[in-house]
């Protein structure tokens, strides 16, 4: 059965077809006969309980310089679609949260994945705090003395903003480092939320592992190895991609998280693991699918669309029974 699928994403004309995960998610949808549409998050409109957007038909193809075709835009009620995928870049937490609240009005009418409420209630750096034995020792605070005490206890720490992304504003403080007050003052000027402070995990030198998890099951993994002299492994911050292996520990972690992820409607997440510890659970537009395929030949988007179709079948059955 074919479905109508609307992608809430950044302009498809501007994506990098060699790296973009939404691109291969769209290609897999087309292989299965689903009809794609695009709308910009900026066109999302809520009026009198109805959610609208300026939508255009979308076709992807793996042809550099001619990778997509957009039809004419028209204002449509998003409840007309079978499935909405939230796939825009996560670079403004407040904006993302506002959009998720607006999409809540589609509940019971159109399936939205990942579930907007589930995403809001699962901040990347906070969800894992409900499983403290799976995370490195972690402190969340804006209190400088608490950070001093934590630093003294663990000798080496990482400090970062709660809503940071892309490796921005992440600092590695070594034993005896006298720069902590200056780093603290700078973070206070730039960020209003509490800070995440974690014990430094030396295994970061072997890489920060991104595990693509679908319905709680690990599908593929990518190592992001930091450059020499850099504690940040993010690819945007100079990290290098390498094949990642899913270990027995990774499967144990996913088994512990599975029920929570499924109940929150987090079909696709990116799990960040360093050594034996989870540092983040990313439910907002996880990436890495193309890199995993290039390094290991695993097409995560196949497992993802199996899950999307199963969720959609269950959703439609529930709506018919209501």
Order of alpha helices (4+ residues) and beta strands (2+ residues): beta-alpha-beta-beta-beta-beta-beta-beta-alpha-beta-alpha-beta-alpha-beta-beta-alpha-beta-beta-beta-beta-alpha-beta-beta-alpha-alpha
